[in-house]
């Protein structure tokens, strides 16, 4: 149990730092008020969790359960920012940008779904 907690904590810390650095790198670079850093983290996190889950599935999987825990619950949990995503969507609505909020929510959900599916598909190409 302690080992699992430490794996999740280490992955979560790394994921949180990665999210912070990604958001800082993308802030204000594309669409002004559009929270592109958070959206990018959510989409990349969805892709990563799909890949990792696929590579950890089944007997003889190349990704073991400890590494899966570290990367999915830990890193992806710290990296993806769904609560921030929802807060930013509400902030856009409160600012009178309901259309921009709708685009943000719709694109994040659709692309996140597609990214998880793509990650699982890609993982199957390398996991015989």
KOLSE-161622 format. One record per residue (C-alpha): x, z, y; residue in one letter. Coordinates in steps of 0.5 Angstrom, whole numbers, padded with zeros to 4 digits, always signed. Each point is the difference from the previous one (the first is absolute). Layout:
N
XZYa ...
# end
This chain:
128
+0000+0000+0000x +0006+0002+0005x +0003-0007-0002x -0006-0004+0002x -0001+0004+0006x +0007-0001+0002x -0001-0008-0002x -0006+0000+0005x +0003+0003+0006x +0007-0004-0001x -0004-0006+0000x -0005+0002+0005x +0005+0002+0005x +0004-0007-0001x -0007-0004+0001x -0002+0004+0006x +0007-0002+0003x -0001-0007-0002x -0007+0000+0003x +0003+0003+0007x +0006-0005+0000x -0005-0006-0001x -0005+0002+0005x +0005+0001+0005x +0003-0007-0002x -0006-0004+0001x -0003+0004+0006x -0002-0004+0005x +0003-0007-0003x -0006-0004-0001x -0007+0002+0002x +0000+0005+0005x -0005+0006-0001x -0001-0003-0008x +0004+0005-0004x +0004-0005-0004x +0005+0006-0003x -0006+0004-0003x -0003-0007-0003x +0007-0002-0003x +0001+0007-0003x -0007+0000-0003x +0001-0008-0003x +0007+0001-0002x -0002+0007-0003x -0005-0003-0004x +0005-0006-0003x +0005+0006-0002x -0005+0004-0003x -0003-0006-0004x +0007-0002-0002x +0002+0007-0002x -0006+0001-0004x +0000-0007-0004x +0007+0002-0001x -0001+0007-0003x -0006-0003-0004x +0000+0000-0008x +0005+0002-0005x +0008-0002+0001x -0002-0001+0008x +0006-0001+0004x -0002+0006+0005x -0001+0007-0003x -0005+0005+0002x +0005+0004+0004x +0002-0006+0004x -0007-0002+0001x -0002+0007+0002x +0005+0000+0005x -0001-0007+0003x -0008+0000+0000x -0002+0007+0001x +0006+0002+0004x +0003-0007+0004x -0007-0004+0000x -0004+0007+0002x +0005+0001+0006x +0001-0007+0002x -0007-0002+0000x -0005+0002+0006x -0007+0000-0002x -0002+0006+0004x +0004-0003+0006x -0003-0007-0001x -0007+0003+0000x +0002+0004+0007x +0003-0006+0003x -0007-0004-0002x -0004+0006+0004x +0005+0000+0006x -0001-0008+0000x -0008+0001+0000x +0000+0006+0005x +0004-0005+0005x -0005-0005-0001x +0004-0005-0004x -0006+0000-0006x +0002-0007-0002x +0008+0001+0000x -0002+0007-0004x -0004-0005-0005x +0005-0005-0001x +0005+0006-0001x -0004+0003-0005x -0002-0006-0004x +0007-0003+0000x +0003+0006-0002x -0005+0001-0006x +0000-0007-0002x +0008-0001+0000x +0001+0007-0003x -0005-0002-0006x +0004-0007-0001x +0007+0004+0001x -0002+0004-0006x -0002-0005-0004x +0006-0004+0002x +0004+0005-0002x -0003+0001-0007x +0000-0007-0001x +0008-0001+0002x +0001+0006-0005x -0003-0003-0006x +0005-0006+0001x +0006+0005-0001x -0003+0005-0005x -0001-0004-0007x 
# end
